[in-house]
Amino acid sequence: MLSRFLSVTARRLRTRHPTRRLHAGAGAVVAPPAPAQAALVQSGIRPESLPRHVAVVMDGNRRWAQARGMLTAEGHEAGRRALEHTIWRSHAWGIRALTVFAFSQENFGRPKMEVDYVMGLIERTIRDNIDEYARNGIRMHVIGDPSRRPASLQNAAREAEEMTRNNSQLHLMLATCYSGRWDIVRACRELAGEVQGNLLMPEDIDESLLASKLATGVAGEFSCPDLVIRTSGEVRLSNFLMWQSAYSELYFTDTLWPDFGEAEYLQALTSFQNRERRFGQRNA
């Protein structure tokens, strides 16, 4: 059934997008937008006021496809293109970390054919772009429960992390098989193991140490997002970065993810710039 599904999807995508192919290595790499700073200046955005870490709940691929009479897979392909553009814009604009919610643990409740297709799409996205990421200073991390990923995807993740481990311009965190609650529980278990092994005293555990054990701790000082964006009109976090987003600014848009382009991204950044972040304190 899956092979037939992929075959039909490939034929339809070739018809709609003749220059794109679906097998690994064929995805077109999106070049960084240029001139990068011009878009920020024209929108009145001050580079120094940009969020250091942006997190995105990429929602709306299926609804986008349904509204156009397309297959769900075509919506996910369109979402992939939006993701690639967003990565390069973030890199060009000087954002230091970008975390995207690619696949939640709850998404395993979807039809198996869709789950298998999305897993394959994530793997292709990694393999098709990793050389460019490595050359352009992007460090990739695939965060989430590795035990729930297909072996081929996990291999691609390991290869990407190894190829880019010396990069630091942009930390790109692809949250796959991820859950915010799972992340917190896993970090607590790791700390408990260190206490049990006499490597750590309970009184040594504080917020900073716990944060370093969370999945986004790989980004160091950029582990917590300043801005969380969610597309498609849904107004909730859906178990995404539950600890890390405690003081994040939240931006919700009705735009479906495949339609999330430069203008919408700039609007989100403008909204962030115009907010006053107090972190629970009162200004004098």
Summary of the structure (lengths in Angstrom):
residues: 284
radius of gyration: 19.2
end to end distance: 64.2
largest distance: 64.7
contacts: 897
relative contact order: 0.16
helix: 52%
strand: 13%
